[in-house]
């Protein structure tokens, strides 16, 4: 398969198709179409969407394509950007702008009996668990979208060990507290802020085999025996910028690209989001597990970082649109603010005090 440089050296024109993708769902039911055998990437399921015309934005194209293909009018629905992807199929390159749209009960009840779209394509509603398990054959570019869809609406961050310093045995108190208070099957960023944090994390995962863990990225964590519970590693803002500077100086450290797990990255501004986008692209090019989200913070004032100036919802939203992956709101939030966060472009929210 020729790569980009091969095509350029042979003066072969590269066709890039800009596409808007609608991940339409109602609760855990997702809408898929089926591509005709004669189409590009035929005999595969696909999310609803189509080409972005030169005179329209991605969201305008999204609304138009969904209406043309299914009859569903989504202009009044909350449309949340999931991310942007570039994929080279060899004969064609696609640039996907992907959005998440949850239908209302009325919309779902009206359209769920329809077996065919307005353009004659087969339509089907599928269970999220089966979709994420790979039960439906989608084009290769959709693999990362499925990884994004694993993200839950809420992520819990553990208290640091220092929070339990008044106890005779802080480590035991930390473990007991989180064993008791973590919700079943919660996604948990295990952030202990302690030299032997990997041992405490392993104890928590062993005692709570139902949870899905996000671990700080460092060399020790790769040797945890309970690594099957780790669904992502977390890369700090500092580590991200170090990686980016190394890229700029052509001295990249592979340690910042763990091959076995996805990444979630902390970002605070436009520069760090730009760096995260570069890292996400590099991982896709190397066919590594993707960057599945960024923590963008602080949204509001927090007790733990009282000196940090909060972004506020408007500035936070303006930064979120720059990201090529799902954006997780962090800082001064509570689960009751999920709907508001979604309105401003968050796919998820995270926190400590209000989430435990």
N, C-alpha and C positions, 0 to 999 in steps of 0.2 A: 504494500500500500504506500503510495507516494506521500511524503510529508509536505508541510507547508513550504519549506525551502526548495524541495525538488520541483514543486509546481511553479514557484517563482522563477527558478533558474531556467526552466523550459518554456517560460512565458505562457504557461497555461493559465487562462483566466480562472480565478477562484470565485465561485458563486457562494455568497453568504446570504442565507434567507433569515430575515428577522421575524420571529414568531412570538405571539402572545399565547400563553397557556393558562387555562382556567382549571384549577383543581376544585371542582364543584363537589360539595358533599352536604349531607344532612346528618348530623351526629356522626355515626360510624358507617354510613352508607356513602360510597363514592361513585360518581358517574363516569363511565368509560364508554368511548365509542370503539368501533372496530374498523380498521383500515382495509380497504379492498385489496385484493391480491395484486392488482396492476399498479397500485400506488407505491411511491417510495416508502420503504419499510412496511410493505404490505403484509397482510395476514397477521397483524399485531393489534393489540388493544392500545388505546391512546386516551389521554385527557383531551377535553374539548379545547379547541383553539385554532389559530390560523395565522396567516401572514399579516404583518403590520404594513399598511399602506404608507406611502411616503408623506401623505398629508395628514396623518393622524398619530396620536400618542399610543403607547402600548395599552393603556387602560381603555382608550376609545376603541382600539382594535379588539380588545377583549370583549367589551360589551357588544360590539357589532357581531363578532364571530359567534358568540354564544347564542345571540338571538337568531342569527341566520341558520345555525346548525341544529338548535334544539327548540327555539321559540321561547326560551326562558329569558325574561327581562331582569338583568342584574344591576341596572344603574342605581337602584336604591339600596342594594345590599352593601354591606361592608366588604370592601375589596382590600386584602392585605397582601403586600408583596412577600413572596417566599424567597425569591432570589433570581439571579441571572446566570445562565450557563452558555458555554460555547462548546459545540461538539462537531468533530470532523468525521463524516461517514466515508470519506474517501472520494466519492463522486459528488458530494454536496456538504457544505458546512452550514450549520444552523446556529443561530443565536437566540436563545430562549429567554423570554421574560415571563416568570412564573408567578401566578397569583392564587391565593386561597380565597374561596368564596363559600360561605355557609348559607344554604338556602333556609328560608322560613318554613314552618310546618305547612303553610298553605301552598307554597311553591312545590314542595316535595310531594304532597298528596296529589297535586294537579298533574305533575309530570312523571311520577313513578310508573304509571301503567304504560307509558309510551315505549314500545320496543324498537322504534326506528325514529331517526331524526328527520329534519325537514329536507335534508339532502340525500335521503335514502339509506344512510349508514345505520348499522345496528347499534343500539344503545343498551347498556346494562348497568344496573346498580350492584355494586359488589361490597362485601364486608371489608372493613379496613384491615383486619387481621390477615385475611387472605391476600389482599393487595400487597401488604408489606412483606408477606411470606414469599412473594414471587409466584403466586398461583396464576397470574395473568401476564402473558408475554408482551412486554412493552418495548418500544425502541430503546436502544442503548443509552441515549441521552437522558432518559427518564430515571436511570438508576439512582442518580444523586437526589432527584425529587423524592423518591421513596425514602431515602435516608433522612431527608429533611422532615418528612411526615412522621417519623418516629418521635420527634420532640413532643413532649406533653405541654399542656397549657401552663403548668406550674412546676417549678423546680425548687427544691428545698436546699438551703445551704446550712451546714452544721455550724453550731457555735464553736469558736476557737477554744482550745483547752483552757486558756486563761480565764474564761467565763466561770470556770468551776474551781478557781484557785483557793477559795475559802474552805473547800472540803479537805478532809484529811488525806484522801486519795483522789486527786483531781481526775486522773485517767479513768478510774473505776466509775466515778460520778458521771463523767462525759459519756462513757459507754452505756451506762444504765439509762441515762436520760434519753439518748437517741434510740436505743432499743425500744423504749416505751412509746415515744412520741411520734416516730416516723410513721406516716400513713402506709398502708399496704401497697406494695408495688410502686412506691414513690421513686422519682428520679432525685438523686441526692448528690450534691457536690460536697464531698467529704474534705473539708478545709479545716484542718486541726491547728495549723500554724505551730508545729512542734517538731523537734528534731527526729523523733521516732514516730512520726505521724503514720508511716506506712504500716507499722505494727497495729496501731489503734484502728486504722481503716480496715485492716484484714479481720480484726476481731469483730468489728461491727458487721462486716459483710458475712462472716461465718454465722453470726447469731441471727442475722436478718437476710436469709438467702433470697427473699422476695424483692429486695430493693435493687434498683439500677444505679450504678455508681459512676460519678464523674470524679476523676482523680487529678490532683496537680501533676503537671508533667515534670518528672525528674527521673533520673536513672533508676533509683531504688524501686519505684512503683512498678516497673516492668517485670519485677520478679515476684509479685504477689501471687500466691497460690490460688487465690479466689478471682483471678483475672477474668474469668468467664462472666462475672457480674459487672465488669467495667465496660460501659458503653461509649465512653469518650474520655480523653484527657483534656485538661484545661491548660491553656497557654496564657500566661500573664501578659499584660501590656508591655512590661519591660522586656520579657523574652521575645515577644513579637517584634519589637523595634530592633533588638539585637539581631534577630534573623534577617530582617529587612536590610539593615545596614551591611550585614555580611553579604547579602545578595548584591547590593550596590557595589561592594568592593570585590566581587567575584570570589568570595571565600566562605561559601555556605556550609554550615554545620549540619550534617544529617541528623544530629540528635534532636533537632526541632521538628523532624518529620517522622514520628514513630510510624512504622509501616502497618502495625496491627490494629489500630483503633482510629476512630474519628476524632476530630478536635472541636473544642469550643474555646473561643478566644475572647479575652477582655479588651474592649476598646473604649476610648474616652473622647475621641475627637475625629475630625476628618482625616488627618494624617494616619492615624492608627487603623481606621477603616480601609483606607487605601492599601496599607500594608497587609491587612487581613485578606483583602481581595486578591492581592498578588500571591499570598501563600495558598489560598484556596485554589487558584488557577494552577500553581505549581504542583499541588497534590493531584489534581485531576490529570495533568499531563503525565505524571509518573504513575498513574493508575493506583494511587493510594486511597485509603478511606477518606472521605471528604471532610471539609469543615462544615459541621452541621448547624452552627449558630455562633453568634457573638453575644456576649454580655455587654450591653451599652449602658454606661452608668457615669455619674449618678443621675437618675431622673429627678428625684426629690431629695431633700435634706435627710441625712441619716445620723443616728446616734454614734455609729462606729467610725464615721468619717466626717466629723463635724466641721473640719476645716475645708472640706471640698465644696466648691461652689456647684450647686445643682444645676443641671441643664434646663429643667422645666420642660413641659410637654412639647411646646412648639419647637424649641431648638432640638430636643431629642428626636422628634419626628423628622425634622429636616436632615439630621444626620442619618437616621435609619434608612432613608431612601437611597443612600449612597452604597449600602452594603449589597454584596452579591450573594448573600446567604440569609437565612432567618435571623431576626433580631430579637433578643431577649431583654426585656426591661428589667433593670436592677437599680435599687437605691430608694429607700423610703416607701416601698410599695407593700400592699397587702392583697390577699386574694380577692377582696371586694373591688379592687381597682382593675380587674382583668378586662372587663368590657371597655373601660376607658382606654386602657393600654392598647387594646385591639384597634380601637378607633384611630389611634395615633400611629399604628403600623407595627405593633408588637405581635409576634406569633406566640410568645410565652412571656411569663414574668417569673422573677426569682426573688428570694429573700430568706431571712433567718427568723426573726422574732415572730412575725405574723404568719409564718408558714409552718410552724411547729406546734 
